[in-house]
Amino acid sequence: MKTIIEPFRIKVTEPLQIISKEKRKEALKKAHNNVFLLNSEDCSIDLLTDSGTGAMSTKQWAAMMLGDESYAGSPSFRRFENTVKEITGMKYVFPTHQGRAAEGILAVTRIKKGDVIPNNSHFDTTRANIEFVGAKALDLICPEGLDNAREAPFKGNIDTKKLESVIKEYGKENIPFVMLTVTNNTSGGQPASMKNIRDTKVILQNYNIPLVIDVCRFAENAYFIKQRETGYKEKSLLEIAREMFKYADAATMSLKKDGLVNIGGFLVCNDDEWAEDFKNALILREGFITYGGLAGRDLEAASVGLMEALDSDYQQYRHATVQYLAKAMDQYKIPYVKPVGGHAVFIDARAFIPHIKPLEYPGIALVNALYISGGIRSVELGSVMFGHYDNSGTEQPAPLELVRLAIPRRVYTQSHFDYIVEVFQELKDEVRQLKGYKITYQPKFLRHFTCHFESL
Ligand SMILES: Cc1ncc(COP(=O)(O)O)c(C=O)c1O
């Protein structure tokens, strides 16, 4: 088979600065050793997130010029609504400024204090929105999803047995809906199978509990289903996506991922009563129902982007880039979560830097070393992000110490990836000299964004 090439060529370029190692050291020091506090111009390859960091196509930029900025009833909204309905088959479509706004509207309208919301794995903003209204967010990831080294095709699945026992334990009256996140970002960007989505729906129908899908990466999930699940090889990604949505009663979306835009989101549902509640909350929090939190031009770009994400050449390229990086990691024996997910490679920092104890934050040591060595910005998903303090005030580490290299869509070329691999190669020889960190300042919530570190 021939090399899978980028199914696009470059029309507009953006300068990419490579500042000296000395300057990077200075910049990191100024940022209190927290890469979230760096200026983006000081990062050469920015793998902090795949959210809102993609490049738009010529068709998207052209569509933006058609943006109608009327307050109500714009044709831009109708085009957006038609596209979202074509993919999701849902009756009601509400645009929002990003994914968490859709989650917030869902949470304030459908959840009451004391409720329980199971999910395969909640994303952090989903969890925060649920906890904000006094409910409990439960992660019910399948057992293979917890084993970093185990190769399995659908490690993002929800554990359906656990789901049934949770429904029995908490009572269906306390579970206003169950969620599924596809792909499962928190568990390494791993997909959920169509069978798992269908089985979940069948269970929930028995208890009359609605299913809400977090569909930020629905097209990447559809591609995994096409590649890995029997019976889907000949189907188009649009057909697969439609089947996924068929099992859902509502869905939340961050268009910053598989909408291939830099900002945007939506909420869709079939139920008239839910739609009435969403409409009222949307007007209060986001804007009128035909623009949500977005400009008309954003709606135009997203309508085009959603369909481009379902193009199989695009998905083949997208998955090939992540695989390319993973293969190189295999070659140099850099440990990562296997099989590689859809939007990122998750390096196992605990295995890579075994001499740094979890509470000396090996993930931060690796993130900072990647920045100093090559100007690569990544993110820690370990004890800084997910650690907690127990009742006696003692800090408890997270179960895993991962570093995520999230791949922006259509942004970096193969030589950028080769460069990333070279930086890792270099680091492999220096890994024994890496030191851990201590936290010198931390805010009360979501500390990873703004806390300060000092090298030990
Ligand atoms: C699975 C998942 N759900 C929800 C969100 C929140 O979306 P946004 O950042 O647009 O608010 C994200 C963002 O990364 C995500 O990955």
The ligand as a Gaussian input file, in Angstrom:
#p B3LYP/6-31G(d) Opt

LIG

0 1
 C      -15.065000      14.563000      25.599000
 C      -15.203000      16.031000      25.771000
 N      -16.365000      16.544000      26.210000
 C      -16.535000      17.874000      26.374000
 C      -15.522000      18.768000      26.120000
 C      -15.735000      20.247000      26.355000
 O      -15.770000      20.952000      25.168000
 P      -15.348000      22.510000      25.119000
 O      -13.898000      22.580000      25.378000
 O      -15.751000      22.937000      23.746000
 O      -16.149000      23.201000      26.158000
 C      -14.286000      18.272000      25.676000
 C      -13.169000      19.213000      25.409000
 O      -12.025000      18.875000      25.285000
 C      -14.129000      16.870000      25.499000
 O      -12.972000      16.340000      25.077000

